[in-house]
Amino acid sequence: MEWKPDKHAGAPVYQQITKRLEQQIVSGELPPGASLPPERVLARRYGVNRGTVSAAYEELRAMGLLQSWQGSGTWVSRHLWGVRQMPNWYKYTNGGAFLPAYPLAKRIQEACLDEGIINLAKAELHSSMIPSLSAEKLGGLQHMNLELGYAQPKGDPALREVLVAHLAENYGIEASSEEILVTSGGQQALHLISQCLLNPGDAIAMEGPSYSYSLPLFSSAGLRLYRLPQDEQGIITEAVSALHREQRIRMVFVNPTYHNPTGIVMSEARRAQLLAVCQEQRIPLVEDDAYGALTLAGQPRPPKPIKAIDQSGNVLYVNSLSKTIAPGLRIGWLVGPRSVVERLADAKQQMDFGTSSISQQLARHFLQEACWRGQLQKLSAYLLQQQKAMHTVLETEIKQFAAWNRPGGSYHIWCRLHEPIEEKELLDAAIREGVVFTPGGVYGAEPGWLRLTYSWEDAEKIEEGIRRLKKVLQTSRR
Ligand SMILES: Cc1ncc(COP(=O)(O)O)c(C=O)c1O
């Protein structure tokens, strides 16, 4: 929410504004030379008299932080670095290897901080679906004798053994504990891959559209991103060979089960074809399976992961507990050839000295077969009911504006507007109306797509959120 002075706080309003602007200048948010809004504009934004802003500007001019010129406006002093003896944080914060998040993604993150907003963007389970940590339920943990030393770089050996059994039992993936690296969520696995196995300028291929947070991560590593077209069976495998002939692609990234955001499940045949193409061309294939276990009650199980049919060590398999148990645990894993696991573990050790040992011990508990199965059963019923609630209200409220899919699992509905609306405008209008969703552009989709998430809000809020969205669609310019 935008900052405003508090008229009921003890401090005079002009001083609050002075302090706020001073902080923005010192932090580099308002860099030297940046122009400030005219007094009357800022006064309107803050809901105060023009004279109050005038007094704040005057104070800041006296401090040497602002300069004004009749007819030219007011700006942050260009001689500031000399006056304040501070580093040029603006320049620093615009440097570095890591690119900032996309502006639309940032806008959504900010909106999500408002607890009053109806959140159809947040890809998290509602807290009632996260297993409780009561001492009673965690009886086993009381005897766990929590180890608080640094964890091993590859991850807690006991957790890796649990993962060996878990992967075989639930995914048909045969791997030894030496082929497993525990990471801080799947996101860290993707980061490690992009930083340690690839070089700036390398070409990689991925589904278009694709998981939003992987895109800036790969761009930050200087990779060239190419999109692979998809149909309802997943990516078109011929496109991989064609692209490889043109660009010598160094890696293929896929999210084959309940793809985020489209919900597509790659067919069994397509999985085998894709693996064969990658094997033939000796291209590593990264399989992100974040939502793979989340089949809705009554829906057919998706095919096994590609890793389960990979006999030649072509696939790096990535998964985590974020979508099934709890994202705050930050427990993920990568399964791949031993040499890759060792290389990534070495980098991880340099980066963070291993994943939290407490989280790893909790993960062992949650991955016990009975606990895991109970949780999945609960989720499949919950997600079905949530998806139904969203479909019902979409059907009654939004039909004249859009069409949408019915994925057999996961958290999201992928929705296409009959007539695209400028994304930022639509998102801003929705946020003003008190609902937030994810525009397709965040995933690299063409204009007119929205991802609507039903895992977080209850049915009542989902209904109200879609009604608010309808209001926005009725009034938005096309
Ligand atoms: C497709 C996909 N992959 C990976 C991740 C990474 O999640 P985490 O780091 O929490 O495991 C996410 C998170 O939203 C996702 O949607």
The ligand as an ORCA input file, in Angstrom:
! r2SCAN-3c Opt
* xyz 0 1
  C       6.905    -24.788    -11.529
  C       7.651    -24.387    -10.312
  N       8.900    -24.828    -10.144
  C       9.621    -24.516     -9.071
  C       9.112    -23.709     -8.086
  C      10.008    -23.382     -6.935
  O       9.418    -23.505     -5.713
  P      10.222    -23.859     -4.392
  O      11.547    -23.187     -4.488
  O       9.391    -23.301     -3.308
  O      10.368    -25.337     -4.354
  C       7.809    -23.197     -8.217
  C       7.234    -22.283     -7.221
  O       6.202    -21.687     -7.363
  C       7.050    -23.561     -9.362
  O       5.814    -23.111     -9.562
*
